Amino acid sequence: MKSLSMLAGTMALAGLLCGCATPVHGGDRHAVGTLRFIGEQRIAPKLAYAGTTVGGLSGIDYDPARATWIIVSDDRSNLQAARFYTARLAVSGAALGPVELTGTHALRQADGSPHPDVGHFATDGGTVLDLESIRFDPLDGSIWYTSEGDGRFGLDPLVRHARSDGTLLGELPLPPLLRISRDGRTGARNNLNLESLSFAPDGASLWIALEAPLYQDGPVPSVASGALCRMVQLDRAGKVLRQVAYPADPIPAPPGPGKAAETGIAEILASGQDKLLVLERAAVQGADGAYRNHIRLYEADVTGATDVAALPALAGAMVVPARKRLVLDLDTLALPRVDNIEGMSWGPRLANGHATLVLVADDNFSASQVTQVMLFEVLP
């Protein structure tokens, strides 16, 4: 029986040999100048749908060939089995219509069973998923998704490939240095790991990004200073093509006395072969204990950036990081609320030919947060 990684490579090769080297959808590049906010919709908290509880929406993607959206929940099978939803969104240059859910699918383990929650994992084994990003495959419309892992249970991050019904097809091998740290000195930080996934526009490779630096790459961002986070380009069989350092911002505001704050990369989205939109999300706790989210969208250009794949540590190393340009700081929109934005996708083109961008917020199944979907026009 083939390993999961071998299955992924076989599926990728079969797609290329069948004449699908040119993406059937999603392959166009996007010239990003600025963004114009069009509108937002909210999904009711803990909405009951098809026997599931809707919430924790942490990734979103659009298939223009089928005019279908997929949205993934980060429920670790605590409420219902780890799953994603299909949906329709009414998009125009004037407004975003209500989000219409059209289906839900549990993601499956290799034996066809749903993924366990932590309690069943402890007794029965399997893999607990902490889902963060989901993408349509531009070659055939299947899906790829990431799981951030959980160091408490020895679960490393994953990039997996599945059929549109959630049946597992394969898993990409990831560089060993991306494993969650076992000693607090090297490796990825728990819960600050693999948040992001995007296909390159030609569909021949994928980008992934870490939310925060590896331990050996330096401290996490603070109010005083930013940090370097690794972004990795892989071919469809998991071979590392290049790895670059991305300069994440400092935390944009100080927390209240004795309160918490953090920032990092929540999602990426390729806008060209060497350019990616990067969603930097910060959560800053005020003196009253409430969190305020600060969301900034940058376009990163990796042309000329040092390939750091062979560097075991970035701390103290002389590297040229990716260049970045601010596209939009959502604080400048003066909206009543910007919640915990984690997902980002291109949407359908408008009547004027401009691309659209959609963001989705993860409410963490919390009564104090909202599931928010936001629509933007991309101005070239």
Buried (B, 14 or more C-beta within 10 A) or exposed (E): EEEBBBBBBBBBEEBEEEEBEEBBBBBEBBEBEEBBBBBBBBBEBBEEBEEBBBBBBBBBBBBBEEEBBBBBBBBBBBBBBBBBBBBBBEBBEEEBEEBEBEBBBBBBBBEEEBBBBBEBBEEEEBBBBBBBBBBBBBBBBBBBBBBBBBBEEEBBBBBBBBBBEBBBBBBBBBBEBBBBBEEEEBBBBBBBBBBBBBBBBBBBBBBBBBBBBBBBBBEBBBEEEBBBBBBBBBBBBBEBBBBBBBBBBBBBBEBBEEBEBBBBBBBBBBBBBBBBBBBBBBBBBBEEEEBBBBBBBBBBBBEEBBBBBEBEBBBEBEEEBBBBEEBBBBBEEEEEEBBBBBBBBBBBBBEEEBBBBBBBBBBBBBEEBBBBBBBBBBEE
